[in-house]
Amino acid sequence: MLNNAALDIAIGLMLMYLVLSLIGTIVNEYISTAVSLRASTLKSAIENILDNPRLRQDFYNHGVIDGTTQAKGDHPSYLSGQTFAMAIVGSIDAANAAPSFDDVKTAVEQLPECNIRDILIAQLTKANGDLNAFRNGIATYFDSAMDRVSGIYKRYLKLISLCVGAVIVLALNADSINVGAALWSDSSLRAQMVESANDFMKDNMRPATPAPAGNATMTGDTAAAFADRLNTLDATIRPLPVGWKSSDLVNPSSWAGLWHWVMKLFGLAITALAISLGAPFWFDLLSKFMNIRGAGEKPQSTTSS
């Protein structure tokens, strides 16, 4: 095995970043589920698309949409383009259960001036008398709009991730500079963290990017599992010098105290930026470093030059 202090320090820091990133991911999942982030983002997008109040009300009253809403207990968190198109075609002339292309065209032309009217007229023109083509055109338009909505959702999730990461770093006093110094000066701590990293890599699959959360409620079982996952991750990095102590609360009135806080904030900022890269990034990087450490020294050639 390579006995390299710098490599072991890097492994210890990466394990800390990985664990903190996973804690952040778990908290993000909890928050986004609790506030129904995806469902509320989709609701806002549909309200922007369906800017005609009557058509929007008939759309939500349509059996395809109303059934989804009733099953979820709230606004659905996902709609396919075909489902959206089916509900729209059935809502344009709600009194007609099986409208023809001409019926739909007449109903669309009678809508007041609005964005959705322009969109539907454009799709009618492209469909050229084919109701199925009209429905498919609406589905394609909706899927394209949802690509933009996914970008908005990801930006919201990224903002939540940054805020959660900052709170975790401050709450745990996860100072990269202090942790790095402790690892440098304590060989037993380095060995312990390398062993923990090795065990962690064996026991865990590569963390995937979390799927967008729906609008499920947080049950007691879910909350308990949430707490258990946090406790398990916390135990992994507990040997490291994280957490606030009285010695950390130095009076900044002196130059020494001021310098202490400057370095403290710098170390915390490094950790916050590191965990913003996400758990999959640190898992892959830690895997590579563990492979390097476990590769051993290159055997000497037995052939003469």
SVG drawing of the C-alpha trace seen along z (x, -y; Angstrom):
<svg xmlns="http://www.w3.org/2000/svg" viewBox="-73 -44 93 55">
<polyline fill="none" stroke="black" stroke-width="0.4" points="0.0,0.0 1.1,-3.5 2.0,-5.2 1.4,-8.8 0.2,-11.3 -1.0,-13.7 -3.0,-11.0 -4.6,-10.0 -5.5,-13.6 -7.2,-13.9 -9.1,-10.7 -10.2,-12.0 -11.4,-15.3 -13.2,-13.7 -15.0,-11.3 -16.1,-14.3 -17.4,-16.0 -19.1,-12.9 -20.9,-12.3 -21.9,-16.0 -23.2,-15.9 -25.3,-12.9 -26.7,-14.6 -27.6,-17.5 -29.2,-15.3 -31.4,-13.6 -32.4,-17.0 -33.2,-18.3 -35.4,-15.3 -37.2,-15.9 -37.8,-19.6 -38.8,-19.2 -41.2,-16.5 -42.6,-18.4 -43.3,-21.6 -44.4,-19.6 -41.8,-21.5 -42.3,-19.6 -46.1,-19.7 -46.1,-23.4 -43.7,-24.1 -45.8,-22.1 -49.0,-23.9 -47.4,-27.3 -46.3,-26.2 -49.7,-24.9 -51.4,-28.1 -49.0,-30.1 -49.8,-27.9 -53.5,-27.8 -54.0,-31.6 -57.8,-31.3 -59.6,-30.8 -62.5,-28.8 -60.3,-26.5 -58.0,-26.0 -61.0,-25.1 -62.4,-22.6 -58.9,-21.2 -58.6,-20.4 -62.2,-19.1 -61.4,-16.7 -61.6,-13.1 -58.0,-12.3 -56.6,-15.2 -59.2,-15.1 -58.5,-11.4 -54.8,-12.1 -55.4,-14.9 -57.8,-12.8 -55.3,-9.9 -52.5,-12.2 -54.7,-14.3 -53.2,-17.5 -51.9,-18.8 -50.1,-16.1 -46.3,-16.3 -46.0,-14.9 -48.1,-14.9 -47.1,-13.3 -47.6,-15.2 -50.2,-12.8 -52.2,-13.1 -52.1,-16.9 -53.1,-16.8 -56.0,-14.4 -57.3,-16.7 -57.0,-19.8 -58.8,-18.4 -61.6,-17.2 -61.8,-20.6 -61.9,-22.9 -65.5,-21.9 -66.4,-20.3 -70.1,-19.8 -69.1,-17.6 -67.8,-14.2 -66.5,-13.2 -65.6,-16.3 -64.6,-16.2 -61.7,-18.3 -64.1,-20.9 -65.8,-21.1 -62.5,-21.6 -61.5,-24.2 -64.7,-26.2 -64.4,-26.1 -60.7,-27.3 -61.6,-30.1 -64.3,-31.2 -61.8,-31.5 -61.0,-35.1 -57.6,-36.5 -55.0,-34.7 -51.7,-32.8 -53.3,-29.3 -55.6,-30.3 -52.6,-31.2 -50.9,-28.0 -53.9,-25.9 -54.6,-27.7 -50.9,-27.1 -51.4,-23.4 -54.6,-23.3 -52.9,-24.7 -50.1,-22.2 -52.6,-19.3 -54.3,-20.1 -57.6,-18.5 -56.2,-15.5 -57.4,-15.4 -54.7,-12.9 -52.0,-15.1 -53.5,-18.0 -53.4,-16.1 -49.8,-14.9 -48.8,-18.5 -50.1,-19.7 -48.3,-16.8 -45.0,-17.8 -45.5,-21.4 -46.2,-20.4 -43.1,-18.2 -41.0,-21.0 -42.5,-23.4 -41.8,-20.8 -38.1,-20.7 -38.0,-24.4 -39.9,-23.7 -37.4,-21.0 -34.7,-23.6 -36.6,-25.9 -37.2,-23.1 -33.5,-22.2 -32.6,-25.8 -35.0,-25.9 -33.4,-22.6 -29.9,-24.0 -30.8,-27.0 -32.2,-24.8 -29.1,-22.6 -26.8,-25.6 -28.8,-26.9 -29.0,-23.5 -25.2,-23.0 -24.4,-26.3 -26.6,-25.4 -25.0,-22.0 -21.5,-23.4 -22.2,-26.1 -24.1,-23.7 -21.4,-21.1 -18.4,-23.5 -17.1,-21.5 -13.9,-23.5 -11.8,-22.1 -8.6,-23.8 -9.1,-22.6 -9.9,-19.1 -6.9,-19.0 -4.6,-20.2 -5.9,-17.5 -5.4,-14.8 -1.8,-16.1 -0.8,-16.0 -2.5,-12.7 -1.4,-9.6 -3.9,-7.4 -6.7,-9.7 -5.6,-9.4 -5.5,-5.6 -9.0,-5.6 -10.5,-7.7 -8.9,-5.7 -10.4,-2.6 -13.8,-4.3 -13.6,-5.3 -12.8,-1.8 -15.7,-0.4 -18.0,-3.1 -17.2,-2.4 -17.8,1.3 -21.1,0.8 -22.6,-1.8 -23.5,-1.9 -22.7,-5.0 -25.2,-7.7 -27.5,-8.7 -28.8,-12.1 -32.0,-12.2 -35.2,-11.9 -37.5,-14.9 -39.6,-14.6 -43.3,-14.3 -45.9,-15.6 -46.0,-12.7 -46.5,-13.4 -43.8,-12.7 -45.2,-9.8 -43.8,-8.8 -42.0,-5.9 -40.4,-8.2 -39.3,-10.7 -37.8,-7.9 -35.9,-6.5 -34.7,-10.0 -33.3,-10.4 -31.6,-6.9 -29.9,-7.8 -28.6,-11.0 -27.3,-9.3 -25.5,-6.6 -23.8,-9.2 -22.9,-11.4 -21.2,-8.4 -18.9,-8.0 -17.3,-11.4 -17.5,-11.6 -13.8,-11.0 -13.0,-14.2 -12.8,-17.5 -16.2,-18.7 -18.7,-20.4 -18.4,-23.6 -16.3,-23.8 -15.7,-26.7 -12.1,-27.1 -13.7,-27.9 -15.5,-31.0 -12.5,-33.3 -13.0,-37.0 -12.3,-38.8 -11.3,-42.0 -7.6,-41.2 -5.6,-40.6 -5.1,-36.9 -8.9,-36.5 -9.7,-38.3 -7.3,-36.1 -8.8,-33.0 -12.3,-34.0 -11.0,-34.8 -9.4,-31.4 -12.5,-29.8 -14.8,-31.4 -12.4,-30.5 -12.4,-26.8 -16.2,-26.7 -16.6,-28.3 -14.3,-25.7 -16.4,-22.9 -19.7,-24.6 -18.4,-24.9 -17.1,-21.3 -20.3,-19.7 -22.2,-21.8 -20.5,-19.6 -22.8,-16.7 -22.4,-13.2 -21.9,-11.5 -18.9,-13.7 -17.2,-12.9 -18.1,-9.2 -16.4,-8.8 -13.3,-10.9 -13.0,-9.0 -13.2,-5.7 -10.3,-6.7 -8.2,-7.8 -8.9,-4.6 -7.9,-2.6 -4.6,-4.6 -3.9,-4.0 -4.6,-0.3 -2.7,0.2 0.6,0.6 4.0,-0.2 4.8,0.8 6.9,4.0 10.4,3.8 11.1,5.2 12.8,8.6 14.3,8.1 17.6,6.4 17.7,3.3"/>
</svg>
